[in-house]
């Protein structure tokens, strides 16, 4: 059984208020693991270029506001 499935099973045993948080945590952990696998399989140059887009967009927005 995967760690993700163990978290889901354990979450089902908790009171409802705690179970919802535990399920969100399990989903976040799963997404984080997937991101790490994708990043490790992607060349660093391919990761850096998209990471710069939000910064460029923010600079452009800032320039429009200042004009």
N, C-alpha and C positions, 0 to 999 in steps of 0.2 A: 504494500500500500504506500502510495506516495505521501510526502509530507503535506502536500496540499489536501489530499483526501483525509488524512488524519486530523487536520485542522477543521475541516468541514464536519466530520463525525463528532469531534470534541465540541464544536460549536452547537451541534444539535442537542447536546446534553446540558447546556447552560440555560439559565433563565432567559426569557425572551429579550429583555433589555440588553443583556450582555451578549446574547447570541447574534444579534444584528451587527454589533460592533466587531465581533469575532469573524463573522462572514466577510465583512468589508476588509478586515485585516488580511484574511486569507486570499481574497481577490487581489488586493494590492501586492501581496507577496508574490503571487503567481505572475502578475504583470511585471513586477520588478525582475523576477527571474527570467522572463521572456526577453525583456529589454537587454539584460546582461548577455544573454545568449546571442541576440541579434548584434549587439555592439561588438562582441568578441569575434563575430564572423564578418564584420564590415571593416574595410580599411579605414584608418584614422582620417585620411583626407576626405573620404565620403561622409564621415560623421561631422567634421568640422565645418564644411560648407553649409549644410542646412542649419547648423547651430548658429551661424552668423546671420541668417535671414531675419530672425526676430529683432536682432540688434540693429540691422540696417533699416528695418521697417520703423523701429522706434526712433532712430535718428531722423528719418524722413518726416515722421509725424511731428517731431519736435521742431524741425525746421519750418514746417507749415504753420505751426502755432506761433512761432516767433515772427513770421513774415507779416 
